Amino acid sequence: MVQKNELYRLMNINLDLAIEAHDLLRGDTGREIPGVKMEEAPFEYGNVKTITIMNEQGAAIMGRAPGSYLTLDSPSIRENNKMVHKEIGEFLAAKLKEILPLQDETTILIVGLGNWHATPDALGPKVIEYSMATRHLFHYAPEELRQGLRSVCAFAPGVLGITGIETAEIIKGTVDRIKPDLLIAIDALAAGSVERINSTIQVATTGINPGSGIGNKRVGINQETMGIPVIAIGVPTVVHAGIIAHQAMENLFTHLQNTPSLRTVYQGLQPVAIQQLINQVLEPFGGQLMVTPKEIDEQITHTAKIIAMALAIAIHPAMPPEEVEHYLH
């Protein structure tokens, strides 16, 4: 088979999900990656894999910062089943409690990244729509109203094309003014396979680079740039059309593997030749066509509610899931 790592490099495809980058590198080398550890555990509706990049060697190979990358995989996220979504939200909340550096007096800033006018990119703003902001209670409400809550503020800063301002600059200005102890950023990601669209949630302790999956180079939102810990939560909502085209080619030649001459032709193709073939098809879009499901509106809403529920349960110690569910619906 053609080495996907080289093909994706030629096509300028970046994998937002650490688990996909890990699987891609392992597939090419057939060996464990130095400085990188993976743990896996099942749960009722899927599985959870945690990639830990332990040192600079692992970071250099993986192409991302040292830290922890938790990936929750569940096809049930795409289903229209509120009870299942509630259970997935509670499970995600339990995982977030293990990750979020929370103290009783912690103030949290939740930022929804993305363009609210483009549905596949609207996950972040949609999570903000369903999030529970409580910081004002700590300034203007009686103490009994904020029992069991933490101070949370939330906003969606938009994108550079709407505001004319780098998103990281808007967030940094807010951080400097509000002085939160923790920043949680939510963003839509680009997947490396169609199976992961709206069925995977990634939680990273290393922050995020907005737009990296679709080739936009923006200032990173991380502890180095913000001055406080940054947790990033992302869900793949699009996949590069070049990936779909390559998967179709691989499936075709696998189906025709009983024809030795055709199999030999495919195995003899160099990544640059496949890249040129795919780019010919994608040329009207500059080679950067992104694909999303037609049900994306509904799926974004479901996923946003799951994440908002998980955050509310994880952040507020006295918030039972039933109350959060009523708030969301």
C-alpha positions in Angstrom: 0.0 0.0 0.0 1.0 3.6 -0.6 2.4 5.3 2.5 -0.4 7.6 3.7 2.0 9.7 5.8 3.9 10.8 2.7 0.7 11.2 0.6 -1.0 13.5 3.2 2.2 15.6 3.4 2.1 16.1 -0.3 -1.6 17.0 -0.2 -1.1 19.4 2.7 -3.5 17.4 4.9 -3.2 17.9 8.6 -4.7 15.4 11.0 -6.3 17.2 14.0 -6.9 14.0 15.9 -3.8 12.7 17.8 -5.1 9.2 17.6 -5.2 9.3 13.8 -1.7 10.8 13.7 -0.6 8.0 16.0 -2.2 5.2 14.0 -0.8 6.7 10.7 2.7 6.7 12.0 2.5 3.3 13.5 1.1 2.0 10.3 4.1 3.3 8.4 6.7 2.1 10.8 5.1 -1.0 12.3 6.7 -0.1 15.6 5.8 1.7 18.8 6.5 5.4 18.7 9.4 6.5 21.0 8.2 8.9 23.7 4.5 8.1 23.1 2.2 5.9 25.1 -1.3 4.8 24.2 -3.9 3.4 26.6 -7.4 2.0 25.6 -10.5 1.1 27.5 -14.0 0.3 26.4 -17.3 1.8 27.7 -20.9 1.0 27.0 -21.2 3.0 23.8 -17.7 2.8 22.4 -14.1 3.1 23.6 -11.7 5.7 25.0 -8.1 5.9 23.9 -5.5 8.2 25.5 -2.4 9.2 23.7 0.3 10.6 26.0 3.3 12.4 24.4 5.8 12.1 27.2 8.8 14.0 25.9 10.2 16.2 23.1 11.2 13.1 21.0 7.6 12.0 20.9 6.5 15.5 20.2 8.8 15.8 17.2 7.6 12.5 15.7 3.9 13.2 16.4 4.1 16.8 15.3 2.2 18.1 18.4 3.0 19.3 21.9 3.7 17.0 24.8 0.6 16.3 26.8 -2.4 14.1 27.0 -4.9 13.6 24.2 -8.1 11.7 25.2 -10.2 10.4 22.3 -13.8 9.2 23.0 -15.2 7.2 20.0 -18.9 6.4 19.8 -21.0 6.1 16.7 -24.0 6.6 19.0 -23.2 10.3 19.1 -24.6 10.5 15.6 -27.9 8.9 16.6 -31.0 10.9 17.6 -31.3 9.3 21.1 -31.4 11.7 24.0 -31.0 9.0 26.7 -27.8 7.7 25.0 -26.5 11.2 24.6 -27.2 11.8 28.3 -25.2 8.8 29.3 -22.3 9.7 27.0 -22.3 13.2 28.4 -22.1 11.9 31.9 -19.3 9.5 30.9 -17.4 12.4 29.3 -18.0 14.5 32.4 -16.3 11.8 34.5 -13.3 11.9 32.2 -13.2 15.7 32.3 -13.1 15.7 36.1 -9.9 13.6 35.9 -8.3 16.1 33.5 -9.5 19.6 34.5 -7.3 21.3 37.1 -10.2 22.5 39.3 -10.1 24.1 42.8 -13.2 25.4 44.7 -12.4 29.0 43.7 -11.4 28.3 40.1 -12.8 30.7 37.5 -13.2 29.1 34.1 -13.5 30.8 30.7 -15.2 28.7 28.0 -14.5 29.8 24.5 -16.4 28.5 21.5 -14.1 28.8 18.4 -15.5 28.8 14.9 -17.8 30.5 12.5 -21.4 30.5 13.6 -22.5 31.2 9.9 -20.9 28.0 8.7 -22.7 25.0 10.2 -19.7 22.5 10.1 -17.6 25.1 11.9 -20.3 26.2 14.4 -19.7 23.6 17.1 -17.9 26.0 19.4 -20.5 28.8 19.3 -23.3 26.2 19.6 -21.7 24.8 22.8 -21.6 28.4 24.2 -25.3 28.7 23.4 -26.0 25.7 25.7 -23.4 26.5 28.3 -24.1 27.7 31.9 -22.5 31.0 32.6 -22.4 31.7 36.4 -19.7 34.4 36.9 -22.3 37.1 37.2 -23.8 35.3 40.2 -20.5 35.7 42.1 -20.7 39.4 41.7 -24.4 40.3 41.9 -26.4 37.4 43.4 -26.8 36.3 47.1 -24.3 33.6 48.2 -27.0 30.9 48.6 -27.7 31.1 44.8 -24.2 30.1 44.0 -23.8 27.2 46.4 -22.1 24.2 44.6 -21.2 26.3 41.6 -18.0 27.5 40.1 -17.5 30.9 38.4 -17.9 30.3 34.6 -17.9 32.8 31.8 -18.3 31.9 28.1 -18.2 33.6 24.7 -17.8 32.9 21.0 -15.2 35.3 19.5 -16.0 34.6 15.9 -13.3 34.1 13.2 -10.8 36.4 11.6 -12.9 36.7 8.4 -15.8 38.1 10.4 -14.0 40.3 13.0 -10.8 41.2 11.3 -9.0 40.4 14.5 -7.0 37.3 15.3 -9.0 35.0 17.5 -6.1 34.5 19.9 -5.9 38.3 20.3 -9.5 38.5 21.3 -9.2 35.7 23.8 -5.9 37.0 25.2 -7.6 40.4 25.8 -10.4 38.7 27.6 -8.1 36.6 29.7 -6.1 39.6 30.7 -9.2 41.5 31.7 -11.2 38.6 33.4 -8.2 36.8 34.8 -9.6 33.3 34.7 -7.7 30.3 36.2 -8.5 28.0 33.3 -9.4 28.3 29.7 -11.5 25.6 27.9 -11.6 26.0 24.1 -14.1 24.1 21.9 -13.6 23.8 18.2 -14.6 21.8 15.1 -11.9 19.6 13.7 -11.0 17.8 10.4 -11.1 14.0 10.4 -8.8 11.6 8.7 -11.7 9.2 7.9 -15.4 9.6 7.3 -16.1 7.1 10.2 -15.0 9.7 12.7 -17.2 12.6 11.6 -19.4 13.5 14.5 -18.6 10.3 16.3 -15.4 11.3 18.1 -14.6 13.8 20.8 -11.0 14.7 21.6 -9.9 16.4 24.8 -6.3 17.7 24.8 -4.4 19.3 27.6 -2.2 21.2 25.2 -4.5 23.8 23.7 -5.4 24.1 20.1 -4.4 25.8 16.8 -7.6 27.0 15.2 -8.1 26.1 11.5 -5.0 23.8 11.3 -7.1 20.9 10.0 -8.2 22.9 6.9 -4.8 24.5 6.2 -5.3 27.8 8.0 -2.3 28.8 10.1 -3.4 30.8 13.1 -1.9 31.8 16.4 -2.1 28.9 18.9 -4.4 29.0 21.9 -2.3 27.3 24.6 -0.7 28.0 28.0 2.3 29.7 26.3 0.2 32.3 24.5 -2.6 32.7 27.1 -0.6 32.4 30.4 -3.0 29.9 31.9 -3.8 26.2 31.4 -5.8 25.5 28.2 -7.9 22.4 27.7 -9.1 21.9 24.1 -12.2 19.9 23.2 -12.8 19.1 19.6 -15.1 17.1 17.3 -14.3 16.3 13.7 -17.1 17.6 11.5 -15.4 17.6 8.0 -13.0 15.4 6.1 -10.7 16.3 3.2 -12.1 15.1 -0.1 -8.6 13.9 -1.0 -8.8 11.4 1.9 -12.1 10.1 0.6 -10.7 9.8 -2.9 -7.7 7.9 -1.7 -9.8 5.5 0.4 -12.0 4.8 -2.6 -8.9 4.0 -4.7 -7.5 1.7 -2.0 -10.9 -0.1 -1.7 -11.1 -0.5 -5.4 -7.7 -2.1 -5.8 -8.3 -4.3 -2.7 -11.5 -5.5 -4.3 -9.5 -6.3 -7.5 -6.6 -7.9 -5.6 -7.3 -11.2 -7.4 -6.1 -9.5 -10.6 -2.3 -9.5 -10.1 -1.6 -7.1 -12.9 -3.9 -4.4 -11.4 -2.5 -4.9 -7.9 1.0 -4.6 -9.2 0.1 -1.3 -10.9 -1.4 0.2 -7.7 1.5 -0.9 -5.5 3.9 0.6 -8.0 2.3 4.1 -7.8 4.3 6.6 -6.0 2.5 9.0 -3.5 3.3 12.0 -5.7 1.5 10.3 -8.6 -1.6 9.6 -6.5 -1.5 13.1 -5.2 -1.5 14.5 -8.8 -4.4 12.3 -9.8 -6.5 13.4 -6.8 -5.5 17.1 -7.3 -6.7 17.0 -10.9 -10.2 16.2 -9.5 -10.0 18.8 -6.7 -8.4 21.5 -8.9 -11.5 23.7 -9.0 -11.3 24.0 -5.2 -7.5 24.5 -5.0 -7.1 21.0 -3.7 -8.8 22.0 -0.4 -12.4 20.6 -0.8 -13.8 19.7 2.6 -16.8 17.3 2.9 -19.5 17.2 5.6 -22.7 15.1 6.0 -26.1 16.6 4.9 -27.4 16.0 8.5 -24.7 18.3 9.9 -27.1 20.8 11.4 -28.8 18.1 13.6 -25.5 16.4 14.5 -23.9 19.6 15.5 -26.8 20.3 17.9 -26.6 16.8 19.4 -22.8 17.0 19.9 -22.9 20.5 21.3 -25.5 19.5 24.0 -23.4 16.5 24.9 -20.3 18.6 25.4 -22.2 21.4 27.3 -23.7 18.8 29.6 -20.4 17.2 30.3 -18.8 20.6 31.1 -21.6 21.6 33.4 -21.5 18.3 35.4 -17.7 18.3 35.5 -17.3 22.0 36.5 -20.1 22.4 39.0 -19.9 20.0 42.0 -23.5 20.4 43.0 -25.1 20.2 39.6 -26.9 16.8 39.1 -27.2 15.6 35.5 -31.1 15.9 35.6 -30.9 19.6 36.2 -28.3 20.1 33.4 -30.6 18.1 31.1 -33.6 20.3 31.8 -31.4 23.4 31.2 -30.3 22.0 27.8 -33.8 20.9 26.6 
